[in-house]
Amino acid sequence: MQKFITLFLSVILVLFTFFYVINVYYWNDTEQPNAKSGLLDLSNVNFGGNQTVKLNGEWEFYPGVFIEPDSESLAFEAYRDQKQIIKVPGRWDNYITNEKPYGTYRLIIKVPPFNNFGVKAGMIGFASKMYVNGKEVGSSGNVTDRYSEFNNSGYNAFFNSDSNKLELVIHVSSFKVKTGGITRPIKFGPSENILFDRDLYKM
């Protein structure tokens, strides 16, 4: 009898996890807002039920240059003529050259009044470095404008903000394989939701 109860509870747990993943990670994709021309408005998202949002849509992209962000978002003014609009997730192949397989991604995010946020990024290019409102919050691999060895993986980044607007900047380089860029969705949400998402995949 005890074995039957254990087996029954295990089946219930597996089914619950399966339907949760289907609901959160597939069904919500068609309902969440998408970025347009480098701006994503999440101010009306309540992030209930451990919800995260994929930062999909149109990002700004500055090929062949690493732009160091600042807290006032003024660093990009000098590069207005180089700005491109690129789809994320998606390949950057039509935007970069073989000589300069690197660049800067930028997205402005309007957020609800939470203080703690997190980002879950898969492997980006062969190296990436992430900034929020001018401060470095995460990285993986050796981000550089010249060839070097790379050791890249996905990562989570967490940060605090009292502002209702975030500037997300990502430096990406990929000398070893030119095809790339941000080819996988980046998830965003309150810190506890990102932690829940991370732990869910450990089950």
C-alpha positions in Angstrom: 0.0 0.0 0.0 2.8 2.4 0.9 4.5 1.7 -2.5 1.3 2.5 -4.3 0.8 5.8 -2.5 4.5 6.8 -3.2 4.0 5.9 -6.9 0.7 7.8 -7.1 2.3 10.9 -5.6 5.3 10.7 -7.9 3.0 10.5 -10.9 1.0 13.6 -9.7 4.2 15.5 -9.2 5.5 14.7 -12.7 2.1 15.6 -14.3 2.0 18.9 -12.3 5.5 19.8 -13.5 4.7 18.9 -17.1 1.6 21.0 -17.3 3.2 23.9 -15.4 6.1 24.0 -18.0 3.6 23.8 -20.9 1.5 26.6 -19.4 4.3 29.0 -18.5 6.8 28.4 -21.2 4.7 27.8 -24.3 1.1 29.0 -23.8 2.2 32.4 -22.4 4.5 33.1 -25.4 1.6 34.3 -27.5 0.3 36.6 -24.8 3.4 38.4 -23.6 4.5 41.8 -25.0 7.3 42.0 -27.5 10.0 44.6 -27.8 9.6 47.2 -30.5 12.4 49.4 -31.8 14.5 48.7 -28.7 11.7 49.3 -26.1 9.8 46.6 -24.1 6.9 47.8 -21.9 6.3 45.4 -19.0 4.8 48.0 -16.7 1.4 46.2 -16.7 2.8 42.7 -16.1 2.1 41.5 -12.6 4.5 38.5 -12.7 2.1 36.4 -10.6 2.4 32.6 -10.4 6.2 32.7 -10.8 5.8 34.2 -14.2 8.8 35.2 -16.3 8.9 37.1 -19.6 11.1 36.4 -22.6 12.8 39.5 -23.8 11.8 38.8 -27.4 11.4 41.3 -30.2 13.3 44.2 -31.7 16.5 45.2 -29.9 19.0 47.9 -30.8 22.3 46.5 -32.1 25.6 48.3 -32.7 27.8 46.0 -34.8 31.6 46.0 -34.5 31.8 48.1 -31.3 31.6 47.7 -27.6 29.8 50.6 -26.1 30.4 51.1 -22.4 27.0 52.1 -20.8 26.6 54.7 -18.1 24.0 55.4 -15.5 22.5 58.3 -17.5 22.1 56.3 -20.8 24.1 58.9 -22.6 26.9 56.7 -24.0 24.8 55.6 -27.0 24.2 59.1 -28.3 27.6 59.2 -30.1 26.7 55.9 -31.9 23.3 56.8 -33.3 24.4 56.5 -36.9 25.6 52.9 -36.3 22.3 51.8 -34.6 20.6 48.8 -36.2 17.3 47.0 -35.2 17.8 43.3 -34.8 15.4 40.5 -33.9 16.1 38.7 -30.6 16.3 35.7 -30.4 17.9 35.6 -33.9 21.3 35.4 -35.7 23.4 38.5 -36.3 25.0 37.1 -39.5 23.7 39.9 -41.8 24.9 42.7 -39.4 28.5 41.8 -38.6 31.7 41.3 -40.6 34.3 38.5 -40.4 36.8 41.1 -39.2 34.6 42.4 -36.4 32.4 39.5 -35.1 31.2 41.4 -32.0 28.8 44.1 -31.0 26.5 45.7 -28.5 22.9 44.8 -27.9 20.6 47.3 -26.0 17.0 47.1 -24.7 15.0 49.6 -22.7 12.5 47.9 -20.3 9.7 49.6 -18.6 9.0 47.7 -15.4 6.4 47.5 -12.6 7.3 48.7 -9.1 9.5 45.8 -8.0 12.9 46.3 -6.5 14.6 43.0 -7.2 14.9 41.6 -10.7 16.7 38.8 -12.4 17.7 37.6 -15.9 18.2 34.1 -17.1 20.4 33.9 -20.2 21.4 30.9 -22.2 24.8 30.7 -24.0 25.2 34.0 -25.9 27.7 33.9 -28.8 31.0 32.6 -27.5 31.3 35.3 -24.8 29.0 37.9 -23.3 28.9 40.6 -20.7 25.7 42.1 -19.3 25.0 45.5 -17.8 21.9 47.0 -16.2 21.7 50.8 -15.8 25.4 51.1 -16.4 26.5 48.4 -13.9 27.9 45.0 -14.8 25.6 42.3 -13.5 26.9 39.1 -15.2 29.2 37.6 -17.8 30.4 34.4 -19.4 33.5 33.8 -21.5 36.1 36.3 -22.5 34.4 39.3 -24.2 37.0 40.8 -26.5 37.5 42.6 -29.8 40.3 40.3 -30.9 40.6 36.5 -31.2 41.2 34.6 -28.0 40.1 31.4 -26.4 36.5 31.2 -25.2 34.8 29.4 -22.4 31.1 30.3 -22.4 27.9 29.0 -20.7 24.5 30.3 -19.7 24.2 32.3 -16.5 21.7 34.1 -14.2 22.1 37.8 -13.2 20.3 39.6 -10.3 20.1 43.3 -9.6 18.2 45.9 -7.6 16.5 49.0 -9.1 14.2 51.7 -7.8 13.7 53.0 -11.3 10.7 52.2 -13.5 12.9 51.9 -16.5 15.9 49.6 -17.0 18.6 49.8 -19.7 19.8 46.3 -20.5 23.1 46.2 -22.5 24.9 43.1 -23.6 28.4 42.9 -25.2 28.7 39.8 -27.4 31.8 38.4 -29.2 32.1 35.3 -31.3 35.4 34.9 -33.1 35.5 31.2 -33.2 32.2 30.8 -35.0 30.8 33.9 -36.7 27.2 32.7 -36.8 25.6 33.6 -33.6 24.5 36.6 -31.5 21.6 36.2 -29.1 20.0 33.1 -30.6 18.2 31.9 -27.5 15.4 33.7 -25.5 16.5 35.7 -22.4 14.1 35.4 -19.5 13.3 38.3 -17.2 11.3 38.7 -14.0 11.4 39.3 -10.2 14.4 37.6 -8.6 12.3 35.0 -6.9 10.7 34.0 -10.2 14.0 33.6 -11.9 15.2 31.5 -9.0 12.1 29.3 -9.2 12.7 28.9 -13.0 16.3 27.9 -12.3 15.3 25.4 -9.6 12.5 23.9 -11.7 15.0 22.6 -14.3 17.0 21.0 -11.5 14.1 18.7 -10.6 
